[in-house]
Structure formats: C-alpha cells, structure tokens
C-alpha cells in the first residue's frame, strides 16, 4: 500500500469519526519507524503540535491523491463494528452513506451488491432501532466476508490505535 493510499485511508478514518489527532500521530510515527527514508510530510504530521484536527487533515488531504476504494471504506466500518467501536445500528447509516449516498463512483462487486441490497431492506423497514434477527445475521455475515481480506486496513487501524491487536488476521501483522 502506497503512502498516498495510506493517507487517504487515514483521512477516511478521520472523516468517519474513528480517528483523532493522537491516532494520526501514532500512525505517522509507526510508518516513520519502519521506513528507511520517511516522506517529509509524515515527519511534519508526526511533529505537528496542534490541537486542531483541521491542521492534520489538511496535510493528509495534500498527500491522498486518490480516493479510498469502496471495499476498504466498508472494511473500516466492519472493523470498527467487530472491535466494538460501533454497534450494528450505528454502523448501518455509515454503510448506507458509503454505498448509496456517497459511493465515490466506485464499481460494486458481488459482495458490495449483497450489502447494498441488505441496506435497502433495512432502510425499507424504516431504519428501526431493533433490527430483525435474520437481517442482523445477514449483516454480521457480510461483515465477516469483508473482513476476510482486511489485512492492510487492520494493520493501519492497529498502527493508529483505532483497534487493539485481538482478532487481527495474520495478514495484518505482516503488512
């Protein structure tokens, strides 16, 4: 994963509310520690002494030349849910926004289409606080399918301190 892609993912995590200043610095420090020659913007980000999230996001926006793929955006929400940062009811509006309102011109694969259909079904029920058991199980199953190949996203979330190491796929530890 390129540093530009990582910056885009970190920015997405900030925009989703999963990451704040301290996590951005933690992530930048982890990248710097493993790089032979870290990018100057990473050093600037790690040393930024600001309590204003806008200062951090400005640097990230300047480095994230690409949008985050739909699959990775969904994986972030599924990962946050898996680690107890979001309950199912709070996850669904975020996913609805990602897949339906703001897909950022992404091509959907078959898994994305299944999630899209489940979100439409949930929305058709009025987005109720209590979700039918069968539909909740469908979402849980879809989340697990997304997380099956979420090693790079998991590694980034771990480095930023968004999640703890428990439950991280082996691929995340190698990334």
N, C-alpha and C positions, 0 to 999 in steps of 0.2 A: 504494500500500500504506500503510495507516494505521500510526501509531507503535505502536498496540496489536498489530497483526498482526506488525510487525517484532519487537517484544519477545517475542511468542510463538515466532517462528522462532528468534530468538537463544537463547531458553530451550531450545527443542528441540535446537538445535545443541550446547548445553552438555550436555544430558542424553544425547545420542548420543556425547559424548566428542570432538567436533570443535572445540570452542571452550573457551578457558580465560580467566582474568582479563584478560590483556593484550589478547586479541581482543575481549572485551566492551568494554573501554575504547576500543580502536581504532575499533570500530563506533560507539559513542556519540559519540566525537569527530567522526567523519565526518558523522553526522546533524546534530550541533550546527553544524558548519561550513557546512552547506548550508541550514539553517533560518533564516528571518527571526526567529522567536521560538521557540527550542527549549523543549520541555517541561521544567519544573523537575526532573522525575525523571531526565531524560537528563543534565542537568548534575550532579546528585548521583551518578549512576552513573559519569560520566567522572572525577569528582574523588574518588571513594571510594578511600581509602588503606588497603586491606585485602588481606591475602594469603589470605583465606578465601573460597572460591568461594560458600559459602552466603550471604554478605552480598550478593553480586551477584545471585544467583538470587532472593533474597527481593525485591529491587527489581523484577526482571523479572517475577516472578510477580504482583506487585501491579499491574503495568501490562498484562499479557497477559490481557485479558478473554475471549479466545476461544481455542479450540483450533486448532492448525495443521491445515489441510486435508490429507487423506491424500496427495493428489498432491504437495504441497510437501514432505511428510515423505519420500516416496520420492525426490523430486528431490534432496534433500540427500544421501542415501546415494549415489545415482547420480553426483552431482557429486564427492563425496569419492572415489569409485572412479575416475572419469575423471581426476582430478588426482593419483592415486597415493597418496592417504591411506589407502585401504582396498583390499586385494586382493579378488578376487571371492569367495574363500572366507570372508573376514571380513565382506563386505557382505551375504551371504545370510542369516545369522542375524539381523542387524539388520532386514532387509526382512521376514523371516519374522515377527519380533515386531511390526513395524508393520502388516502386512497380515492376519496370522492371530491373534496373541495380543492385540494392543492396537490394534485399528482405530479406537478412539475414536468408535464409532458412525457411521463415515463410509460414505457411499454409494460403491460402487465403480463406475467407468466401465469401458468395454471394455478399456482398457489395463491398468487395475488387475486385472481378472479374468484377463487373459493372464499377468500377473506372478504372481498368486495361484496359477494352475494350474502354472506353471513351478516355483514354490517348493514346491508339494505334490509335484511329480515329483522335485525334488531331495531333499526330505525322505524320500520313498519309497525313495530309494537309500541312505538312512542318513546323509545329510549328509556324505558321504565327502570326504576331503581332495582327492582327484582327481575332478574333475567331468568327465563325458562331454563331448567336444568339441561335439557338437550342442547339448547343453543349455547349455554355456558360451556358445556363439554366440547362442543364444536370449536369454540374459540380457543379453549385450552389445547386441544389437539392441533389446531392451526399454529398456535404459538410455538408448540414443540417442533413442528415441522420447520418453521422459520429459524429456530434456534439450533437446528441440527448442523447448520453450516455458518454459525455466527462467530467463529473463532477470532477473526480480526476485530470485529465490533466488541466482543467480550474482552479482548486484550486491551483495547483502547479504554473501555469503561473501567477496567480494573486499574489501569495506569492512572486514570483521572480520579480514582476513588469513588466512582459512582456505585460500584458494586464491590463486595468482598470476594475473596477467592473461591468460596464454596460454590460448587456447581458449575465451574467454568470448564468447558470442553477442553480436552488435551491440546487441540489446535490453538487455543487462545494462549496457552502457556508457551508455545513455540513462536508465536507471532511477535 
